[in-house]
Structures are given as C-alpha cells and as structure tokens.
Amino acid sequence: MPVVSTLEILRDARSRKYGVGAYNVLSLDQAAAIIRLSDKFKAPVLITEPAVLEKYVSFSDLGAIVREVAGRVSIPVGLHLSHGKDIATLKRCIAAGFTSVMIDGSVLPFGENVALTAEAVSLCHKNGVACEGELGAVGSTSGEIKSVMTDPEEARKYVEATGIDIFAVSIGNAHGFYKGVPKLDFERFKQIKAAMAHKSELYYTLHGGTGISPEDLKKLISEGCPKICIYTEMCGVGKEKAFDYLARTPEYHGTYDVPELLRAITGGFLEVVEFDIETFGSADKSPLQQGAQFVQGDTINADLIKEIVNSVISRIK
C-alpha cells in the first residue's frame, strides 16, 4: 500500500495498546529489509532517518525506496525524520515524501525552542505532515548531551504554544548504550500526560529505547507511549555480525565477500526488529482498525519543492 500517515499509525497503536518501532536505517537496503520483515509479521512500522545521517543516505533516495517497497507490501509504513535541527532540513524531508518530521530544539532556551518548533509545525501542517518536538533533553550515554527531565508544567506550555503532534519525552531515557540499568520515571510520565489531558490528539514517543527492559517498554506502551525509537542496539548487533563474518572470512575470496558482509550486518538489524515486534505487541496489527490515510506525492506543497530546487540550482551556480 502507499505510505501511510504517521498519525494514523500512532492513533491505531495507542487505541489498541501496542507499540510501533521507529527504526533508524543506515542504507536503502536496510530500509527495504525492515519493511519486508515487518510485513512478514503484519506489523505496522516507521522507517526513520536521523538528520545527521543525511550525508550517507539522501532523504530523496530514502523516500523513493520506502514508497516503492511500501507499495509492494500490505502493512502500514510511515517515514520519519529524527532530530532535525533546522527548517531547511525539514523542507528537504517533506519534499522527499516523509510522513512526519522532528524538530529538535531541546538544547535551546525554552522561548527559542518554542519559536523554532512553532515555525516547524506551521510548515508541516501546510504540507499535511505531522511534526514532533522535544522538551527537556534526551541525553547521550557518551556524555555528549546532558539529560534534562521533561517538566510537566513546562511541557503543557510548550505543547499549547507550538501545536506539535508528537511529543518526545525525557523520563530517564538516553541515546546509546546505558552504563547501568536505566530506570524510567513512570510517575513523571503520568504527570506529563495529566498536564496534557485536554490534548487527545497528542502522541508520545520514547527516544533511546535500546537497553530499556522489555517489561518497562511494555508498561510504557500500555500507559500511552506508542512510538519507540531503536537504533543503537541494531548497530551493536550488526557490528557483532560483521566481526563474526570477518573472523570466518578474513581474506578476500571474490565477488560475494562484501555483499555477504553487508547481508550479515542487515541480518543483525533484523534480529533486533523481530525481537521488538514481539516485545511491542505489534504483530498481526495490520490492517489498522479504522483504515489508513494514504499519503500521496501530490499532497506536498508545490511551492516548497520549487523553493528547494531553486536553492540547489543556486548552489551549483
């Protein structure tokens, strides 16, 4: 089927109390493989690309392959940008057919974060795309970003001032491999939801899902957080598979060496996805109960595409 509105997927997941994996990909073949595996289990899925990986996988190429593969399967597939830092990045993703984008102003002062996010929301809604924002800061276990827990009252002000559709919360989660046992602050999440009780169409997402226990993820999903972001664990398992392959085949043997190495890495990614489908309870959740709102290419604002094309031409000149 055509790619599906991210919000339609999240609405169904929250209603039926299952989680949707949002999987960062490093290559076009990984995106296709994750979609096909999800289709095998009839599990809705979100393919995501962090803005920092654009130099490895262009947004337009990813958009094209996701639309192509989604058209060959029967499950709902959405395409999401993670941690976009500026409006120009969001415009490129929207033009490429992404069904949702994240503007991450979490490291900015509150007022600047609100202003940037509100601008992003306006752009997204004009183009029929959902917008995700973040308050607090989902830190990194490497220490590059310091975690700041989301304050419930500030969260209410932020959501009301920006009009975001998806809210990334910081409740003890972090990007990367945890050095200890992560402990999610479920009480804080309840307080955030209570502060937003009047926002029935607001959806929550957890970044830094790697390393959090299946029991805690299941609990968080059941309490109303349908979007779970996974990346580090896939990379870790994929790298282990690469080392295993290289240990078995240290010398070059011919044409198939590198393809088999890449296949091994993708196989590691898929092991994690299959485990998550079981953990999140997303198997056999396709089709969506209320049907699906398809996202066609002609819904994108033509003026936006023209603006991006002119920008590229000006840089070439």
N, C-alpha and C positions, 0 to 999 in steps of 0.2 A: 504494500500500500504506500501511498505518498507519505512523506514525513508528516508527523502529527504535532499539533500544538503542545508545547511542554506543559502548559497549564492543564490541558485536558488529561494528560498522563498523570500529573500530580493530583488532580482532583479525584480521579478514579482510585489512585493508590491510597489517599487519605481516607476516602469513603470506605474502602474495603480492607483497610489496615494492613497493607503490605508496603514494602519499601522498593524504590526504584534505584538501581545502581547507576551512578553517573561516572562513567569511566573515561579517564584521560587516555588519549592514544598518542603514540609516537610516530605512527606511519599509517598510510592509507590501507595497507593490508590488515593491520590490526583492527581498524575500524570495521572493515568488512567481516573479519573473523568473529568479532564480538557480536555483531548483529546476527550473523548466521547461528552462532551458538545460542543466543537468546531466543531466536526463532525455534530452535530445536525444543526448548523448554516452554515455549509460548509465554515468554516473559517480556513485558514492556521494558525498554531500555533507553538511556540517554547517552549519546556519544558526546564527549566533551573535549575541548582543547584549551589548555591554559594559554593566555596571551603570550607568555614567554617562549612558547614552542612554535610560534608562527614562522620563525626562520627555518624550521625543519619541515613543517607541514603547512602549506599555504591554506588560508581559510577557504579560498575559492576551490582548491583541489579537494579539500575535505568535504565541503558542501556538495560538490558534484558526486563524489563516490558514495556518500551517505544517501543521497537521493536515489542514486542508481541501485544500490543494494537494498534499500528500504522498499523500493518498488517491486522487488522480487520476493519479498517475504510477507508474512501475514500478521506480524506483530506491530504494535505502535512503536515508532522510533522518533526520538527528538534529537536535536543537535544544539549544543550549548557551549557558549564561551565562558571560561572560568577566569576570574581575576583580571579582567580588563581594567586598564589604568587610565584610559583617556577616551574621549568621544570619537576620535579618529579611528581607533581600533574597533569600537562598536560599529561604526558605519561600514567598515570592511566586512565584518561578520554578517551584518544584516543584509548587505548586498549579496553575500555568498549563500544566503538562504538559511542562516541559523534561526532556530525557533525560539531561542532565549539567549540572553547575554547577561553577564555580570559586570557591574561597575564596582570596583573595589577602591573606595576612598577611606577605608578603615583606619589607615595610619594618619589621616588628616585631622585637624581640629574639627569638632562637631559641626560648626557652621559651614566650613568648606566641604565637608563630606556631604552635608545636606544639599548644598548648592550643586555640586557635581552630580550627585545621584538624581536630583530632580531634573536636571538637564538631560541625563541619560534616559530617564523614564519618559520624558516628553518625546524624545527621538524614537524610542522603542514603540510606544503606543501609536504613534503616527504611522508606523510600518507594520503593525499587527504582530509585534514581537514582545515577549514577556521580558521583564527586567528584574534582575536580582541585585540586592545590595547587602552591605555588611556593616555592622556597628559593633564596637569592641574590636578586637583583632584576634583572628585565629593565628596564633604564633607558629613558629617552626621549631622542631625539636633540636635543630642545629644551633639555635640561638640567634639566627639572623633577624627574626621578628619576635618581639616580646608579646606574649599572650596578654590580652586585656579582656576580662569577662564582660559580656554584654549586660548593661544595666537596664532593668525592665522599664523604668520610667523614661530614661533617655530613648529606649527602643520605641516606645509609644510615640514620642515626639518626632523621632526620625521617620517612622513609617507614615505618620499623618502628614508630615511636611513633604515627603518625596513621592508617595503613591506607589512604592515598589510592589511587585507581585510575589517575589520570593525573597525570604529573609534568611541570611546566613548568620547563625548564632555562634557565639563563643561561650561554651559552657564547660570548659576543661579539655576540649579537643585541640589538636595541633597537627600541623603538617609534618610528615616524616615519620621515622621510627621512634617510638617512645623509649625513653631510657628507664622508665619504671612502669608500673601498672597505671594506665590512665583512669581517672575517676570522673565521670560525667556528673555535673551538678544538676540532677533532675529537678530539685526544688527550684533552682533558678529558671529552668526551662518552663516550669509550671507558672512561675511569676510572670515571665515574658508573655506566655500565652494569655494569662489573665488580663494583662495590660492591653492586649490586642484582641480581646474577646469580641469587640464590635467589628473586627476586620475578618469576616468569614471567608473572603477570597484571598487571604494571605497564606502562603505556603512556606514551610520551614525547610532548611537544608543544613546538613552537617558536613563540614569540610574536615579532612583529617581522619577519615574513617579507619585507616589502617591501624591495627593494634588494639582497637577497642573490642572488648569481648563480644561474641555473638549474643550473649544474654543481654548485655547493655544495649546493643544495636536493636535487638528485637523489642526491648522495652521502650526505647526512644521512638521507634516506628509506631508502636501501639499507642503512644501518647501524642502522636500527631506530627511527626517529622518524616515525611515520605521520601525525601531526596537524600541519598547517602553517597558522598563522593569518595572514590577509591582511586589511588594511583601508586603510592609508594610500595604497597605490598605487591602489586603486579610487577613493578620494576625489580623488586628484590627477588621474586621467584623467577622472573625472566632472566635475570643475570645469573642465578644459580644454574638454570638450564643451559645457558651459554657456556659457563665454565665446565659443566659436565660434558657437553659436546666437544669442547676444545681439548679436554683431558683425554677423551676417547679418540679424537682425530686431530692430533697436534700438527700433522703435516698436510700440505695441500695435496689432494687426491684427484682434483678435476672439477668439472663444470658444476657439480651439485654441492660442493662443500659449503659455499656461502649461503645458497638457498636453504640448505638443511640447518645451518646455524640460525638463520632468521626464523625458520619454522619452529625451532626449539624455543626461541625467545617468545614468540607469539603463543606457543603452547603453554608456557609459564603464565602468561597473561590470562589465558583461557581457564586454567586451573582455578585461579582466584575468582574469576567471574562465575564459574559453575558453583563454587562454594558459596558465593554471595547470593546467588539466586535462591539457593536452599535457605540460607540464613534470613534473607529479606522476605521470604514467602511470596516471591513474585512469579513462580512457576504457575502455568495454567491460568494466568490472569488476562490473557488475550482471548477474545476482544474485550475492549473496555465496555463497562456496563451500559453507559449512556451513548455508545457510539464514539466516533472520533472526529474531531475537527481537523480536516486536512489543511496543510499549508502549501499553497501552490506558488510557483515562482513569480507569477504576475501580481501577487499581493504586495510585493516590495515597491516602495515609492520610486518611481522612475527618476525623479529629480535627484534622489540620493545616489543612484547608480551613475547618473551623468556627472555629478559632483566628484565622485571618486575617480571616474575615468579621466576627467579633465585634470585632476590632481596628478595622476600618474603621467599623463602626457606632458605636463609642465615640468616634472622632474626629469623626464627623458630629454627634453629640450635643454 
